Amino acid sequence: MADLTGGQLVARTLRQAGVGHVFTLCGGHILPIYDGCLTEGIGIIDVRHEQAAAHAADAYARLTRGVGVAIVVPGPGVTDAVTGFANAYAARSPVLLIGGAAPLGLRGLGALQETEQVALLRPITKGAWSVAETRQIPEVLATAVRTALAGRPGPVFVELPVDLLMTTIEDRLAPIPTGYVHRTRGTVEPEALGRLEALLAGAERPVVMAAAAPWRPITRTRSSRREAGRWAMRTSSSCSARHWTSGWATAGRRRSPRTRRSP
């Protein structure tokens, strides 16, 4: 048995979920999380503005096909991240926003940067929670990560009061759930995949129009990944695909004529 702070529980839960980096802007309410990240080997990327942290976490989620994490201070720190999370919500990007909060005993008394954060984030996230006890940190974070990645991906928000992050608790009293990250999704039917392959192979000038969602893994089973890889190898020699993301075509756009600079 070992004694862990709430900040260490946060970092250990993130590591269990496969998070390798977090994006943040340093502040007193979230300092205990940094200590935990250093212990768990999670990279801390300190930016100049909370909006940058939110957008960076969004990009990280899209590029790694996992969950992106932004950690910000309460009040103006959380409100600065709203734009980035509204964008992640529209783009179906699985991003976790961890926001600090005033100590529980000072709620409603005008504590530093106290704001109704859960109500603010709920309309632009798949879920928003406020942790009430240190022992609940792993459970709430695990639920948030599962919610962000399951079904239609999207951003989530977890509020963590600073006194809970500083509280020490035995690790046996706050177990970290396992096997929760992805809800298993159905694989493609072999017959349907065969018909699609035949259509693409027989087309003279095939064009594939897809959004960002198909780029994410449909399932985490090894067999489906191998089958998808074999299908890609079979069809890559007979057709070329154009990838459209977020409504913008990445190929075939007209370029504006070049202008000559005056001497």
N, C-alpha and C positions, 0 to 999 in steps of 0.2 A: 504494500500500500504506500501511496505517496500523497503528499499534500500539494494541491494545485490551486493557483489563483483562477479567478474567472477569466482573466486574459489568456492564461495558458490553456484553459478549456476551449476557448474560441479557436486558438491556433491549432490545437490538436484535432479538433473537429474538422477544420478546414483541410488539414493535411490528410485526414481520413477520406475526405471527399475528392482528393487528388489536386487540390489547389497548390500551385507552386509559387505564385506571385500575388501580391495585393497592391492596390493603388490607393494612395491616401494623401492627405495633407495634415501634417503633424499638429496635434492639439492635446491638451491636458486630459480631456475626458476619455481618450482612447489610448493613452500611453501604455497601460497594462497589456493591451493586445500586442503591441510591438515587442515587448519582452518575450511573450509567448512565441511570436513568429521567429525571433532569433533563435530560440531554443529548438523549435521544430524545423528550422531550415527553410522557412518560407521567405522569399525575397520581398523586401519592402521597397516600393517605388514611390518616392515622395515627389509630388507634383506642386505646381505653383497655385493651383486653383481647384476647388472641389469639382467644378464642371469638367475640368480636364480628367480628373480621376474617374468620373462616371463614364465619360466617352472612352477612356482608355480601357476600362473594365469591359465595356461593350465590345470593343475591338478584340480584346483578349479572348472573350467568349466565342466570338465568331471564328477566330483563327485557330483556337485550340479545340473547338467543338466540345468544350466543357463549360464550367461556370466561371464567370469573371467576378471579381470581388473588389468593391470600393469601400473604404472605411473612412468616415468623416465625423467631425465633431457635431454636436447638436446645434439646433437653431439655424444660424446662417450657413453653417456647413452643409446641413441636410437640404436646405432650400436651394443652395447653389447647385446641388446635384440633381434637382428635379428635371431640368431640361434634358440631361443625358438619359435619365430613366424613362422619361416620356418617349424619347426616341427609341430606346430599347424595347419598350412595350409595343410600339408600332411595328418594330422590326422582328418581333418574336425572339429576342435575344436573352438567353438565360444569365442574368446578372444579379448578384447579391449585393445589396447596399446595407452595410452595418453602420448604424448611426449611434453615437454616444448620447447620453441623456443625463440630466441632473440626478443626484441621489434620490432614492425613493422617499426618504423622510422629508425632503424639501419640495416635493411636488406641490404645486399650487401656491407656493409661497414666494414666487418671483425669483427663483434660483437662476444662476448664470445661464443664459441662452436657452431657457426653458421654452419649449414650443410643442404644440399638439402635432407631433410628427406622424404618428400612425394614421390619423385621419387625413393628413395631407398626402401621404403616399398611397393610400388604399386605392384611389380611382385609377392610378397608372401602374399598378403592379398586380401580379397574380395572387399576392398575399402579403399582409403586413402584420407583424407581431411585436409585442413588447414583453420582454422577459421579466418575470416577477421575482425569481429566486436564482441563486447561482447554480444550483444543481440542475436547473432546467435549461441551462445554456446549450449543452450538446443536443438535447431533444429538440429544442426550437430551431436551432441552426440546421439540424438534419432534416427536419420537416421543410424548412425553407429551401434547401438545396434540392430536395426531392420534388417540391412543387415547381421550382424553376425549370427543371430538366424534363419533367414528365409531360406527356401529351403535347399540347402546343406550348413550346418553351416561352419563357417570359421572365421579367425581372421580379424580384421579391425584396422585402425590406424587413430588417430586424433591429429593434431598438434595445440598447443595452445600457442601463444606468451605470454610472461610473463606480458606485459603491459595490455593485455586484462583481464588477471586473477586478476589484481589489480584494474581495473576500476570498479567504482560503478555505478549501474543502477537500476531504479525502476523495481520491479518484474513484473509489468503489461506490460512493454515493452519487456520482454523476457519470454513469457509463455512457460511452459514445456508441450510438446505434450503428450497425454495419449492414451492408447489403441493401441500402435504401436509395442510392443515387438515381438509378434509372428504373423506370417501370418498363418491363419487357414489352416490346412492341412486336406485332405480327410481321413475319418475313414475307417477301414477295412470293406468290405462287409460281412454281416452276413453269407451268403451262403459260401463264401470262407473260413471264419473262421471255419464254421462247417465241411467243407471237411478236413481242416488241422487237426482239433481235431480228426476226425475219423481216419485219417492216422496215427497220433501219437498213439492213443489209441490201434489201431490194430497191430502196429509194435511190433516185439519181442524184438529188441534191438535198439530203436530209438536214433539217435544222431542229435543234432541241432548244426549246424555250423553258427555262426553269428559274424559279426564285431562289432565295437563299436557303429555304428549308430543306430541299432535297440534298443539299451539300452536307447537312448534318447526318450523322449515322442514324439509320433507321432502327438498328438494334445493335447490341454489343456482343452478340454471339459470334464465335469464330467462324462457324460454318457459313453464316450469311455474308461475312466479310470476304471469305474466300470465293463464294459464288459471285458476289458483285465484282470482285477483281477479275475473275475469269471472263465474265460477261463484258467488262470494259476492254479486255485484251482482244476479245473476238470481234467487237464492233469497231474498235479504234482504227482498224485498217480499212474499213469500208465506208466510214462516214466521218464527218467532222461536226463538232457541236459548238454552238454559240451559247455562252453562259450569260443569262440576264439576271441581274440581282437588284432587288428593291426598286423595280420599275425602270431602271436605267440600263440601256443596252451597252454592253462592253465591247460589242463588235458591230461593224456596219454603220457607225454613225458618220454623218458628213462632217468633214473638217472645214473650218473656215479658211479662206485663202490666206496665204502668207502675205504680210505687208512688208514693204521695203522701207528700211529706216532711212530717213533723210540724212545727208552728210552733215 
